[in-house]
Amino acid sequence: MQVLDLGLKNYAETLELQKQLLEKRARGEIEDTLVLVEHPPVYTMGRSGAETPAEIKVRKLGSVPVVAVERGGKLTFHGPGQLVGYPIIALPHHDLRRYLRDLERLLMSALVQETMLPALPCPESLLLEPGQLQTGVWIRDKKVVSIGIAVKRWVTYHGFALNLSTDLRYFEAVEPCGFSGSIMTSVEREMGGDADMKVIAANIKRTLIARFAVLSESYLGTEAPRAPENMMSV
């Protein structure tokens, strides 16, 4: 698996890069690729449902751009202090739900290893309705990783946003997964003021790269059959 660590890069440019990589991966021209990046402040709106009053408010404020995208989910924030990952991975098994849960487990295990924080799936007590598909990684009753993915020609794009030292005030204007913006947290907040976030961020990034390589390898073995154009998102 190749890794592209872009540093700070505009969201629109990174989205275009994802699409180019997706097409190359679908044609077998490149191997699975993990794009790591940090974005200037931007809100992105997924495909799930109509705008909420909070989303309309964000558009009217105009201080931070809003970009409509093909991933699943609703409105979320990307900005400095966040580690954003866009895995461009072929799915020979054609199972988007499996990939989503593999992604969650990978992120949880990396966080536990590098921070000792109790990173878990969404607590059942917070589900808005029984059996609801709730994504992301949580620390107790707070969400630290947002996930919104899509697949085209059985290659994934979009991905995850891990709040390391993110300014959480940007979430106050949105409703992450239908919750109040106060549901969001960061590694820095959960670990307290004495944590060396530069070291922690570097360790998490290194661990994620290693674990994504293992995940990519686990999906290999048989080439995915040719599939018609398709687009799905979670």
Summary of the structure (lengths in Angstrom):
residues: 234
radius of gyration: 16.9
end to end distance: 23.3
largest distance: 51.9
contacts: 756
relative contact order: 0.19
helix: 38%
strand: 26%
